[in-house]
Amino acid sequence: MDGEGTASPGVLEIQTASTSADWEIAHQMLDEEHFLGAGREAGDRLCQFIIEDGRVAAVLIWCAAAWHIKDRDTIIGWDPVTRSQRLKLVVQLRRFLVPEQSRRPNLASQCLGRGLRELAAQWQSEHGYRPLLAESFSDPESHHGTVYKATNWTCAGDTKGFSQDHTDYYLPNQRPKKLWLKPLDPQAYVLMCAPHVPEDCQAALTLGGGARSPLKTDQLKTLRHAFLEVPDPRRPQSRRHPLTAMLTLVALGLLMGGRDMLNLWRKVAKLDDNQRAAIGLKVRHKQSGRLKMPGYDALNDLMNAIDPHAYAAALTAWLQANSGILPRSLALDGKSIGDGKCGMIVTLCRHEDGRPVAMIPATGKKEDCEVSEGRALLADPRVRLENALITADPLHNKEPTLRLIVEKGGDYLIGTKPNTSKRLDAVEAALKGTPFLT
């Protein structure tokens, strides 16, 4: 531990974890006594040990902030681009433990206050930049956040009750948490939205703001024009953003590898002002003057109301007009886009990154399922299959589908299942003696 030494009786000393052994000690303590266990820290991290009378009085684990919290971002005044560039200026109190053997009245608030006073300087020493704001969460079913009130944190609202699962998915847990914020600088909120952050904070900036548009501004304009003939299903009073702009955002999110509407929206939310203008967005923030991005709900509601065939046809026409000969390796698969009548979008996408090159909607019903619509997509005269290798799930292992691929100049690699014994027997007979049958 950094700063290791003999603490004065009754005085709270602070040390940070400097070795893997120190972190193991902290995690072991949390696993043994914290009701959530040690968990795993995300991004940059810092462990503080508060020492009293020679023993550990508290453990504080700090790490990267949550990606998006509506109430926090509203209080700060961030738009999605600014947040993506400056999120490291916020650090999260991931775990806080006062071991049972050390507990006494007021010790928790004293330890948290001690840790907060040293946090900014210790974080800068460890990671090269000074954070401006701390965040934490409390479960109202477990405690009332008294320690946060005692150390002058602000209760900023409630979360929506979702837990992160892997990187991009959030699952409902039916247990909203209280959000607490603590400025680490008297001017924290002003500095976080200022045109330029202080010099000792600049190393926290992510200058690119994450993944940007794979298309140039001229290409974005042609993509927007591809949707001019798609009917607008919205009521006149709900048309805040142009339909072509919103449909372009959805298409762009798919091209950027979006797997569902939430993931898609997060990708396009990072576009800069020039790209937003090329897409056709018009509404601006009154204070910053930046073009506003439609919210997730607006895009999701639109995709549930739009004519999916008209949208898919317009996008496929643009994709084919701009792709030339398709890549050699393509996958035929279904993607869920919305919860409404779209059901799914059957896509022909690139193996290496999942980006679609052609698509068609399917309701999922027997007469309009992934198999029939996938075959219709392959048969579309705009979809070129020359020299392409098509892979697909075993459900597409149908003679008409395979013949269509070959007739259009492509090859296929499609599995089969034992539930169709005759087909499996035929495959085994045809592949006998080859390296494809093991």
For each residue, the residues with C-beta under 8 A, 3 or more apart:
1: 4 15 16 17 18 22 49
2: 15 16 17 18
3: 13 14 15 16
4: 1 15
5: 13
6: 54
7: 11 12 13 51 52 53 54
8: 11 13
9: 53
10: 52 53
11: 7 8 52
12: 7 50 51 52 57 110 111 114
13: 3 5 7 8 50 51 52
14: 3 48 49 50 51 114 115 118
15: 1 2 3 4 48 49 51
16: 1 2 3 22 46 47 48 49 122 126
17: 1 2 22 23 25 26 46 47 48 49
18: 1 2 22
19: 22 23
20: 23 24
21: 24 25
22: 1 16 17 18 19 25 26 47 49
23: 17 19 20 26 27 47
24: 20 21 27 28
25: 17 21 22 28 29
26: 17 22 23 29 30 38 47 49 59 61
27: 23 24 30 31 38
28: 24 25 31 32 38
29: 25 26 32 33 34 56 59 97 99
30: 26 27 33 34 36 37 38 39 59 61 95 97
31: 27 28 34 37 38
32: 28 29
33: 29 30 97 99 100
34: 29 30 31 37 38 95 97
35: 142
36: 30 39 95
37: 30 31 34
38: 26 27 28 30 31 34 61 95
39: 30 36 94 95
40:
41: 45 61 63 64 94
42: 45 63 64
43: 63 64 88
44: 63 64 88 91 123 126 127
45: 41 42 61 62 63 64 94
46: 16 17 61 62 63 91 119 122 123 126 127
47: 16 17 22 23 26 59 60 61 62
48: 14 15 16 17 58 59 60 62 115 118 119 122
49: 1 14 15 16 17 22 26 56 58 59
50: 12 13 14 56 57 58 59 60 111 114 115
51: 7 12 13 14 15 54 55 56 57
52: 7 10 11 12 13 55 57 102 107
53: 7 9 10
54: 6 7 51
55: 51 52 101 102
56: 29 49 50 51 59 99 102
57: 12 50 51 52 98 99 102 107 111
58: 48 49 50 96 97 98 99 102 107 108 111 112 115
59: 26 29 30 47 48 49 50 56 95 96 97 99
60: 47 48 50 93 95 96 111 112 115
61: 26 30 38 41 45 46 47 93 94 95 96
62: 45 46 47 48 91 92 93 94 119 123 134
63: 41 42 43 44 45 46 91 92 94
64: 41 42 43 44 45 87 88 91 92
65: 87 88 90 91 92 135
66: 69 72 92 135
67: 87 266
68: 73 80 83 266
69: 66 72 73 135 159 179
70: 73 74 157 160
71: 74 75 156 157 158 179
72: 66 69 75 76 90 135 156 179 181
73: 68 69 70 76 78 83
74: 70 71 77
75: 71 72 156 181 189
76: 72 73 83 133 189 192 193
77: 74 189 192 193 287
78: 73 82 83 86 192 193
79: 82 83 285 288 290 292 293
80: 68 83 84 269 270 293
81: 84 85 209 269 270 271 272 290
82: 78 79 85 86 193
83: 68 73 76 78 79 80 86 87
84: 80 81 87 206 209 210 269 270
85: 81 82 205 206 207 209
86: 78 82 83 89 192 197 204 205 206
87: 64 65 67 83 84 90 206
88: 43 44 64 65 129 131 204 205 206
89: 86 129 131 132 133 192 197 201 204
90: 65 72 87 131 132 133 134 135
91: 44 46 62 63 64 65 119 123 131 133 134 135
92: 62 63 64 65 66 134 135 136
93: 60 61 62 96 134 135 136
94: 39 41 45 61 62 63
95: 30 34 36 38 39 59 60 61
96: 58 59 60 61 93 108 112 136 147
97: 29 30 33 34 58 59
98: 57 58 102 103 107 108 111
99: 29 33 56 57 58 59 102 103
100: 33 103
101: 55
102: 52 55 56 57 58 98 99 107
103: 98 99 100 107 108
104: 107
105:
106: 109 110 150
107: 52 57 58 98 102 103 104 110 111
108: 58 96 98 103 111 112 147
109: 106 112 113 146 147 150 151
110: 12 106 107 113 114
111: 12 50 57 58 60 98 107 108 114 115
112: 58 60 96 108 109 115 116 147 148 150 151
113: 109 110 116 117 150 151
114: 12 14 50 110 111 117 118
115: 14 48 50 58 60 111 112 118 119
116: 112 113 119 134 151 182 184
117: 113 114
118: 14 48 114 115 121 122
119: 46 48 62 91 115 116 122 123 131 134 184
120: 123 124 130 131 184 185
121: 118 124 125 130
122: 16 46 48 118 119 125 126
123: 44 46 62 91 119 120 126 127 129 130 131
124: 120 121 127 128 129 130 131 200
125: 121 122
126: 16 44 46 122 123
127: 44 46 123 124 203
128: 124 203
129: 88 89 123 124 200 201 202 203 204
130: 120 121 123 124 184 185 198 200 201 204
131: 88 89 90 91 119 120 123 124 134 184 201 204
132: 89 90 183 184 185 188 191 192 201
133: 76 89 90 91 181 182 183 184 188 189 192
134: 62 90 91 92 93 116 119 131 153 181 182 183 184
135: 65 66 69 72 90 91 92 93 179 180 181 182
136: 92 93 96 148 153 179 180 182
137: 159 177 178 179 180
138: 142 143 144 145 148 177 178 180
139: 142 143 175 177 178
140: 143 144 145 176 177 178
141: 175
142: 35 138 139
143: 138 139 140 146
144: 138 140
145: 138 140 148 149 153 155 178 180
146: 109 143 149 150
147: 96 108 109 112 150 151
148: 112 136 138 145 151 153 155 180 182
149: 145 146 152 153 155
150: 106 109 112 113 146 147
151: 109 112 113 116 147 148 182
152: 149 182
153: 134 136 145 148 149 180 181 182
154: 180 181 182
155: 145 148 149 178 179 180
156: 71 72 75 179 180 181
157: 70 71 178 179
158: 71 176 177 178 179
159: 69 137 162 176 177 178 179
160: 70 176
161: 172 173 174 175 176 177
162: 159 170 171 172 173
163: 170 171 173
164: 167 169 170
165: 169 170 171
166: 169
167: 164
168: 259 262 263 266
169: 164 165 166
170: 162 163 164 165 262
171: 162 163 165
172: 161 162
173: 161 162 163
174: 161
175: 139 141 161
176: 140 158 159 160 161
177: 137 138 139 140 158 159 161
178: 137 138 139 140 145 155 157 158 159
179: 69 71 72 135 136 137 155 156 157 158 159
180: 135 136 137 138 145 148 153 154 155 156
181: 72 75 133 134 135 153 154 156
182: 116 133 134 135 136 148 151 152 153 154
183: 132 133 134 186 188 189
184: 116 119 120 130 131 132 133 134 188
185: 120 130 132 188 191
186: 183
187: 190 191
188: 132 133 183 184 185 191 192
189: 75 76 77 133 183 192 193
190: 187 193 194
191: 132 185 187 188 194 197 198 201
192: 76 77 78 86 89 132 133 188 189 197
193: 76 77 78 82 189 190
194: 190 191 197
195:
196:
197: 86 89 191 192 194 201 202 204 205
198: 130 191 201 202
199: 202
200: 124 129 130
201: 89 129 130 131 132 191 197 198 204 205
202: 129 197 198 199 205
203: 127 128 129
204: 86 88 89 129 130 131 197 201
205: 85 86 88 197 201 202
206: 84 85 86 87 88 209 210
207: 85
208: 212
209: 81 84 85 206 212 270 272
210: 84 206 270
211: 256 267 270
212: 208 209 270 271 272 275
213: 216 220 252 256 271 275
214: 252 255 256 355
215: 219 220 223 252 255
216: 213 219 220
217: 220 221 274 275 278
218: 221 222 278
219: 215 216 222 223 322
220: 213 215 216 217 223 224 248 252 275 278 279
221: 217 218 224 225 278
222: 218 219 225 226 318 322
223: 215 219 220 226 227 248 251 252 318
224: 220 221 227 244 245 248 278 279 280
225: 221 222 228 244
226: 222 223 314 315 317 318
227: 223 224 230 243 244 247 248 251 311 314 315
228: 225 244
229: 310 314
230: 227 243 244 247 306 307 310 311 314
231: 307 310
232: 239 243
233: 302 305 306 307
234: 238 239 243 302 305
235: 238 239
236: 239
237:
238: 234 235
239: 232 234 235 236 242 243
240: 283 294 298
241: 245 246 281 282 283 294 298
242: 239 245 246 280 281 282
243: 227 230 232 234 239 246 247 302
244: 224 225 227 228 230 247 248 280
245: 224 241 242 248 249 279 280 281 282 294
246: 241 242 243 249 250 294 298 299 302
247: 227 230 243 244 250 251 302 306 311 314
248: 220 223 224 227 244 245 251 252 279 280
249: 245 246 252 253 268 279 293 294 299
250: 246 247 253 254 264 299 302 303
251: 223 227 247 248 254 255 315 318
252: 213 214 215 220 223 248 249 255 256 267 268 279
253: 249 250 256 258 263 264 265 267 268
254: 250 251 257 258 264 315 347 355 356 359
255: 214 215 251 252 355 356
256: 211 213 214 252 253 264 267 268 355
257: 254 267 353 354 355
258: 253 254 261 263 264 265 267
259: 168 263 264 335 354
260: 263 264 335 336 337
261: 258 264 265 296 299 300 303 337 338
262: 168 170 265 266 296
263: 168 253 258 259 260 266 267
264: 250 253 254 256 258 259 260 261 267 268 299
265: 253 258 261 262 268 269 296 299 300
266: 67 68 168 262 263 269 270
267: 211 252 253 256 257 258 263 264 270
268: 249 252 253 256 264 265 271 293
269: 80 81 84 265 266 293
270: 80 81 84 209 210 211 212 266 267
271: 81 212 213 268 275 276 279 293
272: 81 209 212 275 276
273: 276 277 290 291
274: 217 277 278
275: 212 213 217 220 271 272 278 279
276: 271 272 273 279 281 291 293
277: 273 274 280 281 291
278: 217 218 220 221 224 274 275
279: 220 224 245 248 249 252 271 275 276
280: 224 242 244 245 248 277
281: 241 242 245 276 277 291 292 293 294
282: 241 242 245 291
283: 240 241 291 292
284: 289 290 291 292
285: 79 288 289 290 292
286:
287: 77
288: 79 285
289: 284 285
290: 79 81 273 284 285
291: 273 276 277 281 282 283 284
292: 79 281 283 284 285
293: 79 80 249 268 269 271 276 281
294: 240 241 245 246 249 281 298 299
295: 298 299
296: 261 262 265 299 300
297: 300 301
298: 240 241 246 294 295 301 302
299: 246 249 250 261 264 265 294 295 296 302 303
300: 261 265 296 297 303 304 338 339
301: 297 298 304 305
302: 233 234 243 246 247 250 298 299 305 306
303: 250 261 299 300 306 337 338 340 342
304: 300 301 338 339 340 341 342
305: 233 234 301 302 340
306: 230 233 247 302 303 310 311 342
307: 230 231 233 310 311
308: 311 312 341 342 345 361
309: 312 313 360 361
310: 229 230 231 306 307 313 314
311: 227 230 247 306 307 308 314 315 361
312: 308 309 315 316 345 359 360 361
313: 309 310 316 317
314: 226 227 229 230 247 310 311 317 318
315: 226 227 251 254 311 312 318 319 356 359
316: 312 313 319 320 358 359 360 377 380 382 383
317: 226 313 314 320 321 382
318: 222 223 226 251 314 315 321 322
319: 315 316 322 323 356 357 358 359
320: 316 317 323 357 358 382 383 384
321: 317 318
322: 219 222 318 319
323: 319 320 326 357
324:
325: 384 386 387
326: 323 330 348 357 383 384 385 386 388
327: 330 350 351 352 357 388
328: 387 388 389
329: 350 351 352 388 389 391
330: 326 327 348 349 350 351 357 388 389 390 391
331: 348 349 350 351 390 391 392
332: 346 347 348 374 377 378 390 391 392 393 396
333: 346 347 349 392 393
334: 344 345 346 347 362 370 374
335: 259 260 344 345 346 347
336: 260 343 344 345
337: 260 261 303 342 344 345
338: 261 300 303 304 342
339: 300 304
340: 303 304 305
341: 304 308 363
342: 303 304 306 308 337 338 345 361
343: 336 361 362 363 364
344: 334 335 336 337 361 362 364 370
345: 308 312 334 335 336 337 342 359 360 361 362
346: 332 333 334 335 359 360 361 362 370 373 374 377
347: 254 332 333 334 335 356 358 359
348: 326 330 331 332 356 357 358 359 377 378 383 390
349: 330 331 333 354 355 356 357
350: 327 329 330 331 353 354 355 356 357
351: 327 329 330 331 391
352: 327 329
353: 257 350
354: 257 259 349 350
355: 214 254 255 256 257 349 350
356: 254 255 315 319 347 348 349 350 359
357: 319 320 323 326 327 330 348 349 350 383
358: 316 319 320 347 348 377 380 382 383
359: 254 312 315 316 319 345 346 347 348 356 377
360: 309 312 316 345 346 373 374 376 377 380
361: 308 309 311 312 342 343 344 345 346 373
362: 334 343 344 345 346 368 369 370 372 373 374
363: 341 343 368 369
364: 343 344 368 369 370
365: 368 369
366: 369
367: 372
368: 362 363 364 365 372 373
369: 362 363 364 365 366 372 373
370: 334 344 346 362 364 373 374 395 396
371: 374 375 395 396 398 401
372: 362 367 368 369 375 376
373: 346 360 361 362 368 369 370 376 377
374: 332 334 346 360 362 370 371 377 378 392 396 401
375: 371 372 378 379 396 398 400 401 404
376: 360 372 373 379 380
377: 316 332 346 348 358 359 360 373 374 380 383
378: 332 348 374 375 383 385 390 401 404 405 408
379: 375 376 383 404
380: 316 358 360 376 377 383
381:
382: 316 317 320 358
383: 316 320 326 348 357 358 377 378 379 380 408
384: 320 325 326 388 408 409
385: 326 378 388 390 405 408 409 410
386: 325 326 408 409 410
387: 325 328 409 410
388: 326 327 328 329 330 384 385 409 410 411
389: 328 329 330 410 411 412 413
390: 330 331 332 348 378 385 405 410 411 412 413 414
391: 329 330 331 332 351 412 413 414
392: 331 332 333 374 395 396 397 401 412 414
393: 332 333 396 414 415
394: 397 414 415 416 417
395: 370 371 392
396: 332 370 371 374 375 392 393 401 414
397: 392 394 401 402 414 415 416 420 423
398: 371 375 401 402
399: 402 403
400: 375 403 404
401: 371 374 375 378 392 396 397 398 404 405
402: 397 398 399 405 406 412 414
403: 399 400 406 407
404: 375 378 379 400 401 407 408
405: 378 385 390 401 402 408 410 411 412
406: 402 403 409 410 411 412
407: 403 404
408: 378 383 384 385 386 404 405
409: 384 385 386 387 388 406
410: 385 386 387 388 389 390 405 406
411: 388 389 390 405 406
412: 389 390 391 392 402 405 406
413: 389 390 391
414: 390 391 392 393 394 396 397 402
415: 393 394 397
416: 394 397 420 423 424 427
417: 394 420 424
418: 421 424
419:
420: 397 416 417 423 424
421: 418 424 425
422: 425 426
423: 397 416 420 426 427
424: 416 417 418 420 421 427 428
425: 421 422 428 429
426: 422 423 429 430
427: 416 423 424 430 431
428: 424 425 431 432 437
429: 425 426 432
430: 426 427
431: 427 428 434 436 437
432: 428 429 437
433: 437
434: 431 437
435: 438
436: 431
437: 428 431 432 433 434
438: 435
